[in-house]
C-alpha cells in the first residue's frame, strides 16, 4: 500500500437507488486507480468506500457528482488512512 493513500467513505442521499447509481460509480471507478465498493443501504442511501491516492479519490467523487448530481440531495463524507483491504472496485449487496 502506498504511503500517500487514503480511504474515503461517502453516503449519498436523494433519489440514488433505482437509477443506475451503483453501476455508474463502478464504471467511473474502473477508469481510475481506486479500490473499494459501492452499495445500497436499507435507509435508501448509497454508501461508497474508495481507497487510493487523494487525487484519484477526489477525481472519483467529482466524476460521480458530475454524472449523478441530479439525483443527489446530500453527501456525508469522511476520510481516514487507507487499509489496503480491497483488491478492486465492486458493487456489494
Residue pairs with C-beta under 8 A, 6 or more apart in sequence:
1 82
1 84
2 53
4 53
4 54
5 51
5 52
5 53
5 81
5 82
5 84
6 51
6 52
6 53
6 54
6 57
6 79
6 80
6 81
6 82
7 36
7 49
7 50
7 51
7 79
7 80
7 81
7 82
7 83
8 48
8 49
8 50
8 51
8 57
8 61
8 77
8 78
8 79
9 47
9 48
9 49
9 77
9 78
9 79
9 80
10 47
10 48
10 49
10 50
10 61
10 75
10 76
10 77
10 78
11 41
11 45
11 46
11 47
11 48
11 75
11 76
11 77
12 21
12 45
12 46
12 48
12 64
12 68
12 72
12 74
12 75
13 44
13 45
13 72
13 73
13 74
13 75
13 76
14 71
14 72
14 73
14 74
15 71
15 73
16 44
16 45
16 46
16 68
16 71
16 72
17 40
17 44
17 46
19 68
19 71
21 38
21 46
21 68
21 71
22 38
22 39
22 40
22 46
22 91
23 91
24 64
24 67
24 68
25 38
25 46
25 48
25 60
25 64
25 68
26 38
26 89
26 90
26 91
28 60
28 63
28 64
28 67
29 36
29 38
29 50
29 60
29 89
30 89
32 52
32 56
32 59
32 60
32 63
33 52
33 53
33 56
34 50
34 51
34 52
34 56
34 57
34 60
34 89
35 50
35 51
35 52
35 86
35 87
35 88
35 89
36 48
36 49
36 50
36 51
36 86
36 89
37 48
37 49
37 86
37 89
37 90
37 91
37 92
38 46
38 47
38 48
38 49
38 89
38 90
38 91
38 92
39 46
39 47
39 91
39 92
39 93
40 46
40 47
40 93
41 47
48 64
49 86
50 57
50 60
50 61
50 89
51 57
51 82
51 83
51 84
51 85
51 86
52 60
52 82
61 77
65 72
65 75
